[in-house]
């Protein structure tokens, strides 16, 4: 069976009084560690000072028993002034006689403890408490190897001034119960602050009833009207974006383009025909060789022009280009050879 664990600062400064008392009693019953019991008692007195007397006399009977019956130790002598009020005048004389050679020896060896115990008996002097705020003391200590540690004491009295607070916090630097294997944890006091906060909400999983604030939130949520959903917007045909028009035209547009091209070509005069003059009965045609050359030059210019008909026709650019080049070449050959397009020339007799 595992033994009772030693109490750390978390239990000594954060546990509720009932739970803390059970832990200290269980530890002392099993270990009979008088020095640890005395130092636990001093730490509880420090917490009691800041927490407005909520831990007064927590383990008083154990402290009395230890000082009246246990074997005297240096720790018992060092911290006796903190517990003088636990004894009657006659009991205190017996304790001092057990621990010291005389009353003067007691005063000499406990000078620091008697000074510090005087601060524990004082009350706050500041008028700074605000109703509704919950205060806490947050202190910083440095251990023997230079590492800093924070100690928090909750639900404290904010009316203690700076001198009182520092002097009481310094008491913790004399205790060895917080030491580790490597260092003395609270070797030096560094700083502190007493902060106040508003406790807006709180919850305890062991409490079955809801708080009044939770009930009010639940009622308000039920009474709050539900937000109406915005009606869906009807999209008309005019609101919709029209699909992009295809770059290639329909077959009807293609046929219309071909017809226009044919009509333009038909309107061009045939270089081999001369218009008939009404005042002349007959006329001998001129040399047609220059006109044939002019027609060939014009055809070459057309071949060099960029063809954009692929953007309008349904065929690909390559198909249209090959088709056009074939027709133009045939037209050039026909023009050079003097061929005609299935039309008979009307000869005037």
Secondary structure by P-SEA (a helix, b strand, c coil): ccccccccccccccccaaaaaaaaaaaaaaccaaaaaaaaaaaaaaaaaaacccccccaaaaaaaaaacccccaaaaaccccccccccaaaaaaaaaaccccaaaaaaacaaaaaaaaaaacccccccccccbbbbbbbbbbcccbbbbbbbbccccccccaaaaaaaaacccccccccccccccccccccbbbbbbbccbbbbcccccccaaaaaaaaaaaacccccccccccccccccccccccccccaaaaaaaaaaaaaaaaaccccccccccccccbbbbccaaaaaaaaaaaaaaaaaccccccccccccaaaaaaaaaaaaaaaaaaaaacccccccccccc
